[in-house]
Amino acid sequence: MDLGGYIEYIKIKHNGQTRKQGTPYYMHPLKVSSILKEKGFSQEYQIVGLFHDLLEDTDTTYEDILKLTNEEIANAVKLLTKEKGYKMDEYIYRISNNNLAKMVKIADRIHNLSEAHMASKSFQDKYIKETIKWYLPLAKDTIFENDLKEELEKLINIS
């Protein structure tokens, strides 16, 4: 399947879901994938960007992703999935040890930060603290470090 086929797949899987601001949900993983592409990441990273919320937010299974892609992509998507009762330190640690998952998670946070101004003040405050505690260290010395800092700074100045 080519990238266009994967995009159609996420449109179907996220059908009917919307973001807080009312936009179709699939636009978020599409943007995450686009951020990765703009930074020169391979199609494999872009596919994980497209698929990163499938296990958490749809009826897609690990096996479905494995059939469509490969074990490396399926495993990265699984690492990015927050399971019920997850502990943030364990979640970030697992991601930090898989470059595919790590880069996608940072791109995901950058996009989420860029839209967090549309959320409530309490959500923004929580998001700022979480980004400082967990995501700035994750992004340190990566191609995304400055982008993450810039989006965080924009949100801090708005909130």
ZIMOWO-V375909 format. One record per backbone hydrogen bond with DSSP energy under -0.5 kcal/mol. NH is the residue of the N-H (numbers start at 1). CO is the residue of the C=O. If there is no record, write none. Layout:
{{NH CO} {NH CO}}
//
This chain:
{{5 2} {6 2} {7 3} {8 4} {9 5} {10 6} {11 7} {12 8} {13 9} {14 10} {15 12} {17 14} {19 23} {22 19} {25 17} {27 24} {28 25} {29 25} {30 26} {31 27} {32 28} {33 29} {34 30} {35 31} {36 32} {37 33} {38 34} {39 35} {40 37} {41 36} {46 42} {47 43} {48 44} {49 45} {50 46} {51 47} {52 48} {54 51} {57 53} {58 54} {60 54} {65 61} {66 62} {67 63} {68 64} {69 65} {74 70} {75 71} {76 72} {77 73} {78 74} {79 75} {80 76} {81 77} {81 78} {82 80} {83 81} {86 83} {88 86} {91 87} {92 88} {93 89} {94 90} {95 91} {96 92} {97 93} {97 94} {98 95} {102 95} {102 98} {103 99} {104 100} {105 101} {106 102} {107 103} {108 104} {109 105} {110 106} {111 107} {112 108} {113 109} {114 110} {115 111} {115 112} {116 112} {116 113} {118 115} {119 116} {124 120} {125 121} {126 122} {127 123} {128 124} {129 125} {130 126} {131 127} {132 128} {133 129} {134 130} {135 130} {135 131} {136 131} {138 134} {139 135} {140 136} {142 139} {145 142} {148 144} {149 145} {150 146} {151 147} {152 148} {153 149} {154 150} {155 151} {156 152} {157 153} {158 154} {159 155}}
//
